[in-house]
Amino acid sequence: MMKKFYGIIAALSTVVAALVASSACILFAYQPEEPKSLRD
């Protein structure tokens, strides 16, 4: 019973983390400047 509970908690946490990460990228549209050492 506890394994099932922990599995549900892990799945929900993963979904929430994915939503927060993707919304942060979309809402703030943060594009850091590329370092000169990485440019071709």
N, CA, C and O atoms as a GROMACS GRO file, in nm:
protein
  160
    1MET      N    1   0.082  -0.119   0.000
    1MET     CA    2   0.000   0.000   0.000
    1MET      C    3   0.087   0.126   0.000
    1MET      O    4   0.058   0.221  -0.073
    2MET      N    5   0.192   0.127   0.081
    2MET     CA    6   0.279   0.244   0.086
    2MET      C    7   0.357   0.262  -0.044
    2MET      O    8   0.386   0.375  -0.083
    3LYS      N    9   0.392   0.151  -0.111
    3LYS     CA   10   0.463   0.162  -0.239
    3LYS      C   11   0.376   0.233  -0.341
    3LYS      O   12   0.425   0.317  -0.417
    4LYS      N   13   0.249   0.199  -0.344
    4LYS     CA   14   0.157   0.262  -0.438
    4LYS      C   15   0.144   0.412  -0.406
    4LYS      O   16   0.142   0.495  -0.497
    5PHE      N   17   0.135   0.444  -0.278
    5PHE     CA   18   0.124   0.584  -0.235
    5PHE      C   19   0.248   0.664  -0.277
    5PHE      O   20   0.236   0.774  -0.331
    6TYR      N   21   0.367   0.607  -0.253
    6TYR     CA   22   0.490   0.675  -0.290
    6TYR      C   23   0.502   0.688  -0.442
    6TYR      O   24   0.556   0.788  -0.491
    7GLY      N   25   0.454   0.591  -0.515
    7GLY     CA   26   0.456   0.598  -0.661
    7GLY      C   27   0.369   0.712  -0.712
    7GLY      O   28   0.406   0.783  -0.805
    8ILE      N   29   0.252   0.728  -0.651
    8ILE     CA   30   0.162   0.837  -0.691
    8ILE      C   31   0.225   0.972  -0.659
    8ILE      O   32   0.219   1.065  -0.739
    9ILE      N   33   0.284   0.982  -0.541
    9ILE     CA   34   0.350   1.108  -0.502
    9ILE      C   35   0.465   1.140  -0.597
    9ILE      O   36   0.482   1.255  -0.637
   10ALA      N   37   0.543   1.040  -0.634
   10ALA     CA   38   0.656   1.061  -0.726
   10ALA      C   39   0.605   1.106  -0.863
   10ALA      O   40   0.663   1.195  -0.924
   11ALA      N   41   0.498   1.044  -0.912
   11ALA     CA   42   0.444   1.081  -1.043
   11ALA      C   43   0.390   1.224  -1.042
   11ALA      O   44   0.413   1.300  -1.136
   12LEU      N   45   0.318   1.259  -0.938
   12LEU     CA   46   0.265   1.395  -0.928
   12LEU      C   47   0.377   1.498  -0.916
   12LEU      O   48   0.370   1.605  -0.976
   13SER      N   49   0.480   1.466  -0.841
   13SER     CA   50   0.593   1.557  -0.827
   13SER      C   51   0.663   1.579  -0.961
   13SER      O   52   0.705   1.690  -0.992
   14THR      N   53   0.676   1.473  -1.039
   14THR     CA   54   0.739   1.483  -1.170
   14THR      C   55   0.657   1.572  -1.262
   14THR      O   56   0.713   1.656  -1.333
   15VAL      N   57   0.526   1.554  -1.262
   15VAL     CA   58   0.439   1.636  -1.346
   15VAL      C   59   0.446   1.782  -1.305
   15VAL      O   60   0.456   1.870  -1.391
   16VAL      N   61   0.442   1.809  -1.176
   16VAL     CA   62   0.449   1.948  -1.127
   16VAL      C   63   0.584   2.010  -1.165
   16VAL      O   64   0.588   2.125  -1.207
   17ALA      N   65   0.692   1.936  -1.150
   17ALA     CA   66   0.825   1.989  -1.184
   17ALA      C   67   0.834   2.020  -1.334
   17ALA      O   68   0.890   2.123  -1.371
   18ALA      N   69   0.778   1.934  -1.418
   18ALA     CA   70   0.781   1.958  -1.563
   18ALA      C   71   0.699   2.081  -1.599
   18ALA      O   72   0.740   2.160  -1.684
   19LEU      N   73   0.583   2.098  -1.536
   19LEU     CA   74   0.499   2.214  -1.564
   19LEU      C   75   0.566   2.344  -1.520
   19LEU      O   76   0.563   2.444  -1.592
   20VAL      N   77   0.627   2.342  -1.403
   20VAL     CA   78   0.694   2.463  -1.353
   20VAL      C   79   0.813   2.498  -1.441
   20VAL      O   80   0.834   2.616  -1.473
   21ALA      N   81   0.891   2.400  -1.481
   21ALA     CA   82   1.009   2.426  -1.564
   21ALA      C   83   0.970   2.480  -1.701
   21ALA      O   84   1.031   2.575  -1.750
   22SER      N   85   0.869   2.421  -1.763
   22SER     CA   86   0.830   2.465  -1.896
   22SER      C   87   0.762   2.601  -1.892
   22SER      O   88   0.781   2.682  -1.983
   23SER      N   89   0.684   2.627  -1.788
   23SER     CA   90   0.618   2.757  -1.780
   23SER      C   91   0.719   2.867  -1.751
   23SER      O   92   0.702   2.980  -1.797
   24ALA      N   93   0.823   2.837  -1.676
   24ALA     CA   94   0.926   2.937  -1.648
   24ALA      C   95   0.997   2.976  -1.777
   24ALA      O   96   1.029   3.093  -1.797
   25CYS      N   97   1.022   2.880  -1.863
   25CYS     CA   98   1.089   2.910  -1.990
   25CYS      C   99   0.998   2.991  -2.082
   25CYS      O  100   1.044   3.082  -2.152
   26ILE      N  101   0.871   2.959  -2.083
   26ILE     CA  102   0.778   3.028  -2.172
   26ILE      C  103   0.747   3.168  -2.121
   26ILE      O  104   0.751   3.264  -2.198
   27LEU      N  105   0.716   3.181  -1.993
   27LEU     CA  106   0.671   3.310  -1.939
   27LEU      C  107   0.782   3.415  -1.938
   27LEU      O  108   0.758   3.530  -1.975
   28PHE      N  109   0.901   3.377  -1.898
   28PHE     CA  110   1.007   3.476  -1.885
   28PHE      C  111   1.090   3.489  -2.012
   28PHE      O  112   1.160   3.589  -2.030
   29ALA      N  113   1.084   3.390  -2.100
   29ALA     CA  114   1.158   3.392  -2.226
   29ALA      C  115   1.303   3.435  -2.205
   29ALA      O  116   1.355   3.521  -2.277
   30TYR      N  117   1.367   3.376  -2.107
   30TYR     CA  118   1.505   3.412  -2.073
   30TYR      C  119   1.601   3.346  -2.171
   30TYR      O  120   1.606   3.223  -2.180
   31GLN      N  121   1.675   3.426  -2.242
   31GLN     CA  122   1.775   3.375  -2.334
   31GLN      C  123   1.911   3.435  -2.295
   31GLN      O  124   1.940   3.549  -2.332
   32PRO      N  125   1.992   3.360  -2.224
   32PRO     CA  126   2.122   3.415  -2.183
   32PRO      C  127   2.214   3.433  -2.303
   32PRO      O  128   2.204   3.361  -2.402
   33GLU      N  129   2.305   3.530  -2.292
   33GLU     CA  130   2.398   3.556  -2.400
   33GLU      C  131   2.500   3.442  -2.407
   33GLU      O  132   2.549   3.393  -2.305
   34GLU      N  133   2.530   3.400  -2.528
   34GLU     CA  134   2.625   3.291  -2.548
   34GLU      C  135   2.767   3.340  -2.524
   34GLU      O  136   2.807   3.444  -2.577
   35PRO      N  137   2.843   3.267  -2.445
   35PRO     CA  138   2.982   3.309  -2.421
   35PRO      C  139   3.066   3.309  -2.549
   35PRO      O  140   3.043   3.228  -2.639
   36LYS      N  141   3.162   3.399  -2.557
   36LYS     CA  142   3.245   3.409  -2.677
   36LYS      C  143   3.323   3.280  -2.702
   36LYS      O  144   3.349   3.244  -2.817
   37SER      N  145   3.360   3.210  -2.596
   37SER     CA  146   3.438   3.088  -2.612
   37SER      C  147   3.360   2.976  -2.678
   37SER      O  148   3.420   2.883  -2.732
   38LEU      N  149   3.225   2.983  -2.676
   38LEU     CA  150   3.143   2.879  -2.737
   38LEU      C  151   3.099   2.913  -2.878
   38LEU      O  152   3.045   2.828  -2.948
   39ARG      N  153   3.121   3.035  -2.921
   39ARG     CA  154   3.081   3.076  -3.057
   39ARG      C  155   3.175   3.017  -3.159
   39ARG      O  156   3.293   2.994  -3.129
   40ASP      N  157   3.125   2.992  -3.278
   40ASP     CA  158   3.210   2.938  -3.387
   40ASP      C  159   3.275   3.050  -3.464
   40ASP      O  160   3.350   3.025  -3.559
   0.00000   0.00000   0.00000
